[in-house]
Amino acid sequence: MVRRVLALTSGRIAVTILAVIALLALLGPWLAPQDPLATSDNALAATSGAHWLGTDYLGRDVLSRLLDGSRISVLGSLEVALVALVVGAIPGILSVYLGRAFEWFTLRIADTLVALPFLLFAIAVIALLGNGITQAMLVTGVLVSPLFYRVSRAATLAVARSPYVEAAIVSGASVGWIVRRHVWTKVLPPITVALAQTIGVGFVIVSSLTFLGIGVQPPEPTWGGLLASDLGYLSHRPWAPVAPVLLIMVTVWACNLLADAIRDVSGEAGRALANDRKARTHRRQAAAGPHPAGGTR
């Protein structure tokens, strides 16, 4: 699947952007030209050679804070996606095989999570568990998990009616073996699409919560926190919110672009795309014709 994704222009663009964001998360604190927490008397300074993006209201270098804050933003979004994947996909697959009682119970939980007011519930739970990024992302991942539950359940239902799965059940195969051998390979493509989309949603969620001061407390830098602090000084630096907003927008766009590329190369659409490419290759070869013996073209 990776090669087919990279064969698409949209897939290469998405992977390149996300690779750059991942490098910022890994190397951001070391790439920061200055201490992101160090204050100075040069508050709300314009761009210069010493401060490429200027300074904030406490004289801290904005570029250094953006680079240092990328780690929390990236790790937070990944935590949201992975928690949602585990909490949602596993019950979604097992609900098809573990009987009506388990199916009814998991469906009711998924409906309840969908109906909850997301932001208010997240704030309430974080207030009970403590205001930390881990607690915030765990709660957020659980609230997003119904997406994976419904996607994995729908894909598993389609596979469960296949003759080879029914034959495995009749022959006495266990549920775990059936899931590993037959179900998981068919369910993986739609789950991968949902995972890429959820990582983008995670960036929006992390930015929204940190914008409100939930999960990470100042002066710890985050993209959402930088955006919140910049909005209070628009009269002095009207261009200041552009950098964190662009980072958030480009990252979310790349995640959605990657999800579209995965969807295009998987399942029936992927097979149709591969067949179309083979047909175009054969037409070009046929149009070129054989090379003349002993000659050149």
N, C-alpha and C positions, 0 to 999 in steps of 0.2 A: 504493500500500500504506500509506503514511503516514496518509492521510486515513481509511482503513478502520480502522487501528489506533487512531487518536484517536477514532473513533466509538464504540469500546468503553469502558465505564467502567474496566475493568481496564487497558486501554492508556493512558488518560489518567492514572490513578494512577501507573503504572510510569514513564511519561515524566516526570511532575512530580517524582517522587522522584529519578530519575536526573539530571534537570536541576539539582536542588538540589545533589546530590553533585558534579556537574561544576563548578558555580559554586564550591563549597568548594575543589575542587582548583585552580581558576584563581585565586581571590581569597583563599584561606585564609591565606597568609603575610601579606597586607595587612590581613585582618580580625582577625588575632591581636592581642589587646589588649596583650600584653607580648612580650618576647623569649623565644621557646620554649627557648632554650639558657641563659638567665640563671638562675643559682642564687641562693639567698638563705638566710637563717637561719630562715625561717618554713617549716620542713619539715613535711609531712603535715598541713597546715592544713585545716580544714573549709571548706565553702562560705561565701563572704562577698561583699560588694560589690566588693572588689578581686580576688578569685579566685572566679569563678562555680562552678567545679568543684573548687576546692581546689588544693592543691599536692602534688607528689610527694615522694619521700624526700630529694630534693636541694633542695627549695624552689622548683621550677620550676612555672610556671602550667600546669595540666593542660589548660584550654581552649585556650590558645595552642598547646600541643603537638599537640592533636587537630586543630586547624585547619591547622597547618603540615604535619602528617603525612598529611593527606588527599591531597596531591599525589602523593606516592610510592605510596600505596596504589592510587589510581586509574590512574596511568600504568603501574604494574606489571601490573595486571590487564589493561589494554588491550594491553600488549606481549605478554602471554601469549596472548591471544585472536588477535591479528593474526599472530604467528609460527605458531601452530597452524593458522590459516586458510591461510596461504601454503604451509606445509610439507605440510599434509594434503590440501587441496582440489585443488590443481593436479595432483599425481600421481594422485589419485582419479579425476579426469575423464579424464586422458590414459591411464590404465590400460585403459580400454575400447577405445581406438583404436590404441594403439602395439604391439599384438601380445602373444602369450602370454608371451614372455620378460620383458618389462617388467612385465606383470601379475603374474607369479609373483614377481619380485623385490620389487615394492612391497608385495605381500601379506605376504611373509615379514618385511619390515622392520616393517610395521604390527603383525603378531603379536608380534614381538620387543619392540617398545616397550610393548605392552599387558602383556606378561609381566614386564617389569622392575619391581623394587620401587621405586616412585616416589621416595620420600623419600631412601632410601639412595643411589640412583643420582644424584639431584640434588646431594646433599651431596658425593659423590665427584667429580663433574664440576666443581662449584664450587671444590672444593679444588685442582683442577688449573688452572682458568682464573683463579682469583682470586675473592675474596669481594666481589663487586659486584652491584648490583641488576640491571644489564644482563645480566651473565653468568647470574645466577640465573633471570631471566625467559626468556632464550633457551633455556636447557636445559629449563625447565618447559614452554614452548610446544611444543618438539619432542616431549616426552613426552605432551602432550595431543593432538597432531596426529592420531592414529589415529581419533578421533571424526570429524573433518572428512573424513578419507580414506574412511571407510565410508559416511558420509552422502552425499558427492558421488558416490562410485562407484555406490551404489544408485540415486540419482536419475538419473545418466547412463545406466545400464543400461536404465532404463525408457524414457528418451527415445530411446536408440540403436535400439530396435526399431520406432520410429515410421515410417510410410510416407514421410513427407516427408524424414526424415533418410536413409533408405535411397535415396531418389531423388536426394538431393544427392550421396551417395557414388558412385552409378552415373554421375551426370553429370560426375564428376571434380573435385568441390569438395575443397579441402584440409581437413585436420583443424582447423587454426586457424579457418578460415571457418565450418565447421560448429559448432564450439564457441561462437564469438562470435554466430552468427546464430540457432542453434536450441537449443543445449544450455544455454547460460548462463542464459537467461531461465527455463527450467524448473527448473534446479538452484538458482537463487538463493533461493527461499523456504525450502527446508529448510536451506540453509547459513546463512541469516539467523537462523533459529530456533536452530541450533547455536551461532552466534556469540553471541547474547544469553545463552544458557546458559553458554557458556564464559567470558564476562566475569564472571558470578557465581562460577563455579568459580575464576577467576583471583583474585578477592578473597579467597576462602578460602585459596588457595595462598599468596598474598603474605602474608596475615596469619599463616599457619602458619610460613612460613620466617622472617619477621621476629620472630615470637614466639620462635623458637629462636636468633635472632641471626645468621641467614644472609641475605646480600644487603645488609643495611644495618647498619652498626655504630653502637652508641651513641656519642655522645648524640643522633644524628639521630633525630627522632621519626617513628614509624609507628604505625598502629593496633595491629598485633600486638605491637610492642615496648612500647607503653603497657600493653597487657593483661598482658604478662609481668612488667613492673615492679610493677604494681598487685597482682598475686597474692602478692607477697612481703610485703605489709603489710596483709593483710586484717584483722588484729586492730586496727589503727589506723583504717583506712578501708574497712570492709566493702562499701560501696556503690561504691567506686572503679571496679571493672571494668565497671559497668553501661554507662557512656557508650561506650567502644570496642566492647563487645559489641553494643550496640544499633545502632551505625553499621554494623558488619559485617553483622549479621542483616538490617537493613532494606535495605541495598544488594543483598545476594544475593537477598532476596525480590523486590525490584523487578525484577532481571534475569530471574528465573524467570517473574514475572508478565508481563513484556514478551515473553518467548519464547512463552508460552501465547497471548498476544494475537496475535502474528504468525502462529502456527500456525492460529488460529481464522479469520483473514481471508485465508489463502492457500490455493491449490489448490482441491480440490473442496469442502472445508469452507467456504472463503471465498465461493465461488459460491453454495452453499446458503444461507449466512447473508444474502448480498445479496438473493437471491430471496425469502427469508422476509420481509425488511424491506420489499421492494417489495409483497409480497402484503398485509402488514399496512397499509401506506400506502393501497393501493387499497381495502381493506375499510373503513378509516376514512373515506375520501372518499365511498365508496358509502353508508355509514351516515349521513353528514352530509346527503347529498342536495343538489340544486341549491337555491340561494337563491330565494325568491319574487321575482317581477318587481316592482321598485319598493319592496320591503320590506327589512327587516333581520332578522337572526337574533341 
